[in-house]
């Protein structure tokens, strides 16, 4: 039961890290938009940065989905362990 609880907290931590990574990639996208209007803009570099941010965002979304599935799995495992737990011991 303790191992499942620790795994559940690790899954929640992974969810939070992935959510933070998504926010950071969106922040980087907005930063690129803000800097695009200043002076001469190198559109190729802007495109490269946009592609990098999209890749980071897609990775973060995948990691969030994986962490959510992991959390769901650990919660189900905890529920099964709780059924077989002997409270009289």
C-alpha positions in Angstrom: 0.0 0.0 0.0 2.8 2.4 0.8 4.6 1.7 -2.4 1.4 2.4 -4.4 1.0 5.7 -2.5 4.5 6.7 -3.3 4.0 5.8 -7.0 0.8 7.8 -7.0 2.6 10.9 -5.6 5.3 10.4 -8.2 2.6 10.3 -10.9 1.1 13.5 -9.6 4.5 15.1 -9.5 5.1 14.1 -13.2 1.7 15.6 -14.1 2.7 18.9 -12.5 6.1 18.9 -14.2 4.5 18.3 -17.6 1.9 21.0 -17.0 4.7 23.4 -16.1 6.6 22.5 -19.2 3.4 23.2 -21.3 3.1 26.6 -19.7 6.8 27.3 -20.3 6.5 26.4 -24.0 3.4 28.6 -24.4 5.3 31.4 -22.6 8.2 31.0 -25.1 5.8 31.2 -28.0 4.3 34.4 -26.7 7.8 35.8 -26.1 8.6 35.1 -29.8 5.5 37.0 -30.8 6.4 39.9 -28.6 9.9 40.2 -30.1 8.8 39.8 -33.7 7.8 43.4 -34.1 11.0 44.9 -32.8 13.2 46.2 -35.7 14.2 43.8 -38.5 12.8 40.4 -37.9 14.6 37.2 -39.0 11.6 35.1 -40.0 13.7 32.0 -40.5 14.9 32.1 -36.9 11.4 32.9 -35.7 10.1 29.8 -37.6 12.9 27.6 -36.1 12.0 28.8 -32.6 8.3 28.2 -33.3 9.0 24.7 -34.4 11.1 24.1 -31.3 8.4 25.4 -29.1 5.8 23.2 -30.9 8.0 20.2 -30.3 8.4 21.0 -26.6 4.7 21.5 -26.3 3.9 18.2 -28.0 6.4 16.4 -25.7 4.9 18.0 -22.6 1.4 17.1 -23.6 2.4 13.5 -24.2 4.2 13.4 -20.8 1.1 14.8 -19.2 -1.1 12.1 -20.8 1.4 9.4 -19.7 1.5 10.7 -16.1 -2.3 10.8 -16.0 -2.5 7.2 -17.1 0.1 6.3 -14.5 -1.9 8.1 -11.8 -5.1 6.3 -12.9 -3.3 3.0 -12.8 -1.8 3.5 -9.3 -5.2 4.7 -7.9 -6.8 1.5 -9.3 -4.0 -0.6 -7.8 -4.5 1.1 -4.4 -8.2 0.4 -4.5 -7.5 -3.3 -5.1 -4.9 -3.4 -2.3 -7.4 -1.7 0.0 -10.0 -4.5 -0.6 -7.5 -7.2 0.3 -6.1 -5.4 3.3 -6.7 -7.1 6.7 -7.5 -4.3 9.1 -7.5 -6.7 12.1 -3.8 -7.4 11.9 
